[in-house]
Amino acid sequence: MVGVSDLAIQTLEKRYIAEVEANETTIESLKAQYFFLRDLISESGDKLVSAVEHYLKWLEFQINGKSMGSELLILIILFNGYFWHKAVISL
């Protein structure tokens, strides 16, 4: 016969496993949602430019209290590794 403590342990184990799975799902969701933050430090070229563009939009970047319109262009010069990368980003 299974004792009360054995049932409690089994219940806790099941709860623990369910919570770990839920946390893993949440972590994967956050990684997908904020992929551009990792790309800011690990990518170069077009992927880096795309990450910077996404980041500025995510920040709701403003100039002089006004949101940037789609007609505003920003020249970005980024150093990544050994190469300078120049890009114009249309926001």
Secondary structure as the mmCIF struct_conf table of DSSP 4:
data_model
#
loop_
_struct_conf.conf_type_id
_struct_conf.id
_struct_conf.beg_label_comp_id
_struct_conf.beg_label_asym_id
_struct_conf.beg_label_seq_id
_struct_conf.end_label_comp_id
_struct_conf.end_label_asym_id
_struct_conf.end_label_seq_id
HELX_RH_AL_P HELX_RH_AL_P1 VAL A 4 GLN A 33
TURN_TY1_P TURN_TY1_P1 TYR A 34 TYR A 34
HELX_RH_AL_P HELX_RH_AL_P2 PHE A 35 SER A 42
HELX_RH_AL_P HELX_RH_AL_P3 GLY A 45 TRP A 58
TURN_TY1_P TURN_TY1_P2 LEU A 59 GLU A 60
STRN STRN1 GLN A 62 ILE A 63
TURN_TY1_P TURN_TY1_P3 ASN A 64 GLY A 65
STRN STRN2 LYS A 66 SER A 67
HELX_LH_PP_P HELX_LH_PP_P1 MET A 68 GLY A 69
TURN_TY1_P TURN_TY1_P4 SER A 70 GLU A 71
STRN STRN3 LEU A 73 ASN A 80
TURN_TY1_P TURN_TY1_P5 GLY A 81 TYR A 82
STRN STRN4 PHE A 83 SER A 90
#
